[in-house]
Amino acid sequence: MGLVDLKVSEFVEVLGSDEPAPGGGSASALAGSMGIALTKMVTELTLGKKKYADFQDEIQKIHDQSVELQDKLVKAIDKDTEAFNEVAAVFEMPKETDEDKAKRREAMQKALKVAATTPLEVMELMVESLRVTSAAVGKSNTNAASDLGVAALNLKSGLQGAWLNVLINISGIKDQEFVNDFKAKGETILNEGTRLADTIYTQILAQM
């Protein structure tokens, strides 16, 4: 059974236990999935409403994009834990001989690259979700405007959380070119996403 198959209470229980995973990465993906789900909810509350007739095509597009992004972020909840488990598995490898130790070091480097790649991909999904959410501001049901603000906050939290997971995993990687590339990509994604989230939140506050 995957994490996404657990009840909310069960997920929170295992998250708060001494189990090393799920951890911050899966929690960040969950935050993002809730954020884009709220955006989807707002579109559901807008489609078919005469008051927003001029925006129906745009809202339908936002709805469809939200469905796809929600699915990807939900899957990322388990994907992050699976990536961590690859790192954890390396610690079970033998280390009796020099050959064992060399294989262990090589396996760890590969596992850390996977573990860093997963949250970077999640960051990209967060920014895409924030772009979609931003497109709904001013064109969707004003009665649910606060939900778009909460969507932005959840997505920003997920974005920043995923970035922390990128950083902690690349800290153990010896390939400096890989590290520099991931830092540059991550910072660019982080900056765009943070600006988007803050702009959405400010716009929603102005409507309150």
Protein Blocks (a to p, Z undefined) as FASTA:
>chain_A
ZZklpcfklmmmmmmmmbfbdcfklmmmmmmmmmmmmmmmmmmmmgopaklmmmmmmmmm
mmmmmmmmmmmmmmmmmmmmmmmmmmmmmmmpcckbmmlmmmmmmmmmmmmmmmmmmmmm
mmmmmmmmmmmmmmmgopacfklmmmmmmmmmmmmmmmmmmmmmmmmmmmmpmblmlmmm
mmmmmmmmmmmmmmmmmmmmmmmmmmZZ
